[in-house]
Amino acid sequence: MTQFGDMRGWIDALRKEGELHQIDAEVDWDCELGTITRRAFGNGDGPALLFSNIKDYNKNTTRCSSMFTGGLSNYSRVAMMFGLPKNASITELVKAARKAYASRVPPVTVKTGPVKENIVKGDDINLYDFPVPKWHRFDGGRYINTMQGSVTRDPVSGRMNVGIYRGMVGKKDTIPVLLWRPQNWGQDMQKYSDKHQEMPVAFVYGWEPSLPFAASSPIPPDVSEYDVMGAIRGAPVELVDCETVPLQVPATAEIVIEGWISNDPATFEMEGPFGEYTGYFGGDQAPKHKVRVTCITHRNNPIMRGTLEGTMPKMLNENSIMSSVQRAALAWNILERSGVPGVTDVHCPPANNGTTLIIQLRQTYRGQAKQAAAAIWGSNAAHLRYKHIWAVDDDIDIHDYGALDWAFAYRCNAAEDDIVFYPGTFGSALDPSTRLKYRNTKLYGTGKWCRVLIDCTVNLDFEPEENYGGERYPPMVRPEKQDWDLVDKRWKEYGFKD
Ligand SMILES: Cc1cc2nc3c(=O)[nH]c(=O)nc-3n(C[C@H](O)[C@H](O)[C@H](O)COP(=O)(O)O)c2cc1C
């Protein structure tokens, strides 16, 4: 557990560890910045990036001249966030995240902080003062909300939620957003609109890494992400009151945008498409909820925070790396809470952002994999993820695709109910493998998936066989220890190197 104090402290820590690359050459916010980021992120092995010279934002009069991205686009930096050694294994990161999700360190309120160094209201509000990139050429606009924390409040319980939900610069004081009903701010919105009220919202850009990490995790709706951020960093988050909305934000944040959202379609503004996590442009250009900005507060010389979405093979990013830790940790906690026994490891490979979940089990009774899948699919965390679940025995390395492939080949048989379909469930409205008409969120609130369990565990419905020495499966051809040891001893004699 480590406290960095703010995003500047995090950037300093990254610089010291050789995890930061600063670009002082002039870079255009219009596609060039996004393309550099795409190339530099690589396959989850690139540095974090600080752009310090952005076209149109490099004059003395500029309100904001720099942009930070990639703070969590590799596993080493996720390890640093948790205070672990940089070479910690993915399973160790998943275990650290599990612990944080199950712990709570509530925030404290402070009177003021650096985020109040500048307070901008009324006609002075201009979102174009910030170097917001057009990340991809076919994005519907300049996406300002990519790695921010969107703070809302449940009007009944008072709980503050912090989530990452996309939004683009509309007019100089509006941010049209993607607001899905099953997400926590969608549920909050419903409660305000039942009372015919606008929903207050505050967007936080740039703080410690625990903010985007917790904000993009499906924490249970009754829990505030601020409590989980406190658990990740091992100390309460210090919050200040907003100026024009009844919400609180970290006192040392770089930039905060406050505003209100109406559920009245007459107020909607065009939003989308955006280069989405699936690697495709998603979420059509259509009228969507918009935030009416009422105030911006920011530090002196603020640093904008954003990120590049869109995962493709060998092109990973912050969402894919974070998801692979978050979604595995959450799934493991759900399995434990639901009483599924024998879970020994859980993994989400980064290329699919948690769409595929792999569970490693020590089975003791029939149907354990199906019990596990039912527990996962029944949870709110399954909304955008866990479309496909693999279950394997504990002798299969779930981080090795070759091992999974072998188990799929010889321990999975559709004729034995090892492939299970769960049709008609909620799902991601951005997944292009579902026909567009079934992803109409205005009509249905969410997307539609047929989920699949691929059970690659040895089938405990099989009878023990005399031919197999009383086991359900034949012995494996791996050499016996005595044979292996003999060959090991004589290996060099055969002319092999070590
Ligand atoms: C970079 C990034 C962008 C995201 N964009 C969206 C989005 O546009 N809409 C959305 O509903 N979820 C988006 N997510 C996923 C949500 O942040 C995630 O589902 C989170 O659990 C939402 O918070 P909640 O559980 O409090 O609703 C994004 C995540 C990341 C990391």
The ligand as an SDF file (V2000), in Angstrom:
LIG
                    3D

 31 33  0  0  0  0  0  0  0  0999 V2000
  -10.9800    3.5390  -19.9950 C   0  0  0  0  0  0  0  0  0  0  0  0
  -12.3390    3.0240  -19.5960 C   0  0  0  0  0  0  0  0  0  0  0  0
  -13.4740    3.4700  -20.2600 C   0  0  0  0  0  0  0  0  0  0  0  0
  -14.7400    3.0070  -19.9030 C   0  0  0  0  0  0  0  0  0  0  0  0
  -15.8520    3.5030  -20.5460 N   0  0  0  0  0  0  0  0  0  0  0  0
  -17.0800    3.1380  -20.1260 C   0  0  0  0  0  0  0  0  0  0  0  0
  -18.2450    3.7190  -20.7060 C   0  0  0  0  0  0  0  0  0  0  0  0
  -18.1670    4.5560  -21.6130 O   0  0  0  0  0  0  0  0  0  0  0  0
  -19.4610    3.3460  -20.2610 N   0  0  0  0  0  0  0  0  0  0  0  0
  -19.5930    2.4350  -19.2450 C   0  0  0  0  0  0  0  0  0  0  0  0
  -20.7290    2.1700  -18.8320 O   0  0  0  0  0  0  0  0  0  0  0  0
  -18.5080    1.8230  -18.6990 N   0  0  0  0  0  0  0  0  0  0  0  0
  -17.2680    2.1780  -19.1040 C   0  0  0  0  0  0  0  0  0  0  0  0
  -16.1560    1.6110  -18.5480 N   0  0  0  0  0  0  0  0  0  0  0  0
  -16.3330    0.5050  -17.5920 C   0  0  0  0  0  0  0  0  0  0  0  0
  -16.8150    1.0140  -16.2710 C   0  0  0  0  0  0  0  0  0  0  0  0
  -15.9160    1.9750  -15.7640 O   0  0  0  0  0  0  0  0  0  0  0  0
  -16.9640   -0.1380  -15.2840 C   0  0  0  0  0  0  0  0  0  0  0  0
  -18.0010   -0.9820  -15.7320 O   0  0  0  0  0  0  0  0  0  0  0  0
  -17.2320    0.3210  -13.8620 C   0  0  0  0  0  0  0  0  0  0  0  0
  -17.5120   -0.8030  -13.0810 O   0  0  0  0  0  0  0  0  0  0  0  0
  -18.3750    1.2960  -13.7670 C   0  0  0  0  0  0  0  0  0  0  0  0
  -18.5450    1.7250  -12.4390 O   0  0  0  0  0  0  0  0  0  0  0  0
  -19.8360    1.2840  -11.6020 P   0  0  0  0  0  0  0  0  0  0  0  0
  -19.7020   -0.1850  -11.3560 O   0  0  0  0  0  0  0  0  0  0  0  0
  -19.7030    2.0950  -10.3460 O   0  0  0  0  0  0  0  0  0  0  0  0
  -21.0310    1.6340  -12.4130 O   0  0  0  0  0  0  0  0  0  0  0  0
  -14.8740    2.0570  -18.8780 C   0  0  0  0  0  0  0  0  0  0  0  0
  -13.7230    1.6000  -18.2190 C   0  0  0  0  0  0  0  0  0  0  0  0
  -12.4680    2.0860  -18.5640 C   0  0  0  0  0  0  0  0  0  0  0  0
  -11.2440    1.5980  -17.8360 C   0  0  0  0  0  0  0  0  0  0  0  0
  1  2  1  0
  2  3  1  0
  2 30  2  0
  3  4  2  0
  4  5  1  0
  4 28  1  0
  5  6  2  0
  6  7  1  0
  6 13  1  0
  7  8  2  0
  7  9  1  0
  9 10  1  0
 10 11  2  0
 10 12  1  0
 12 13  2  0
 13 14  1  0
 14 15  1  0
 14 28  1  0
 15 16  1  0
 16 17  1  0
 16 18  1  0
 18 19  1  0
 18 20  1  0
 20 21  1  0
 20 22  1  0
 22 23  1  0
 23 24  1  0
 24 25  2  0
 24 26  1  0
 24 27  1  0
 28 29  2  0
 29 30  1  0
 30 31  1  0
M  END
$$$$
